[in-house]
């Protein structure tokens, strides 16, 4: 068993490694805007952060073709390029960036334990969780085929590109109704594809969607596939009344296809020790990035069910690093 690191040791000391175990001062799990920003701040505070990027280095933004709403890119930037910029900035200040996936955690003791790829044990004084959330998809091959060419899971992120065009939103809950109304303010027409004969959204949200002139709700429709050319969406194939009398195939002409059927926070391995809501979003103390476990912080989409934007994720990454640095300072006074 390793003893906790002495914070009064040289800030420039390297992690202590022994076999398949390693002691570090600051462990950041996950990348993306939250993780990389946390790494930048933690490295500048001499916390010698070690980051494991996870299964999808750079997070969801690596699947986004154009980002035009992140400050500092007046001409816009692709998601992968922006993530490489943030990664390079984190590395510049000394972040030890590694490929690997956290597969198990134990936050029961003063030293926090995280296993990487079911084998390597990392023991850290502080842990910053930035594992993000994964958008839910229908599971159609066409979703992959047209990724970046009309398929999106974030209307707020990508709706701007469809101004004056026709789009479809899939879903029947509050998120779907909200995204449909957001797109209705930009697009010529919005189809809201609902597989049931009613919306699961709250009455207020449902009524607003129904009363929006350029939203057409397609009741009891399910998506069979997408149509397009050169990797760009041009239409969708739907099944109306699937499995019932009167089942029929319906085609609609659209330029964008938005999924609004929810996100799954990547928090499963931490749930034994930290609080989450009913969906799985990590609960933090309001106004901070602190979880209920001292020395464990959460930032980005894994704890944000409301905004889910790159800029807010980056801001919460900053908060996590500052909270972590202050925690260590207070702990070792």
Secondary structure as GFF3:
##gff-version 3
##sequence-region A 1 333
A	DSSP	beta_strand	16	18	.	.	.	ID=ss1
A	DSSP	beta_strand	21	29	.	.	.	ID=ss2
A	DSSP	alpha_helix	32	44	.	.	.	ID=ss3
A	DSSP	beta_strand	49	52	.	.	.	ID=ss4
A	DSSP	three_ten_helix	59	63	.	.	.	ID=ss5
A	DSSP	alpha_helix	79	92	.	.	.	ID=ss6
A	DSSP	beta_strand	96	98	.	.	.	ID=ss7
A	DSSP	beta_strand	102	106	.	.	.	ID=ss8
A	DSSP	beta_strand	112	116	.	.	.	ID=ss9
A	DSSP	beta_strand	120	129	.	.	.	ID=ss10
A	DSSP	beta_strand	133	135	.	.	.	ID=ss11
A	DSSP	alpha_helix	141	145	.	.	.	ID=ss12
A	DSSP	beta_strand	151	152	.	.	.	ID=ss13
A	DSSP	alpha_helix	155	158	.	.	.	ID=ss14
A	DSSP	three_ten_helix	159	162	.	.	.	ID=ss15
A	DSSP	beta_strand	166	170	.	.	.	ID=ss16
A	DSSP	alpha_helix	174	184	.	.	.	ID=ss17
A	DSSP	beta_strand	189	193	.	.	.	ID=ss18
A	DSSP	alpha_helix	203	211	.	.	.	ID=ss19
A	DSSP	beta_strand	215	218	.	.	.	ID=ss20
A	DSSP	beta_strand	221	229	.	.	.	ID=ss21
A	DSSP	beta_strand	232	240	.	.	.	ID=ss22
A	DSSP	beta_strand	248	253	.	.	.	ID=ss23
A	DSSP	beta_strand	256	259	.	.	.	ID=ss24
A	DSSP	beta_strand	263	265	.	.	.	ID=ss25
A	DSSP	three_ten_helix	268	270	.	.	.	ID=ss26
A	DSSP	beta_strand	296	298	.	.	.	ID=ss27
A	DSSP	three_ten_helix	300	302	.	.	.	ID=ss28
A	DSSP	alpha_helix	310	331	.	.	.	ID=ss29
###
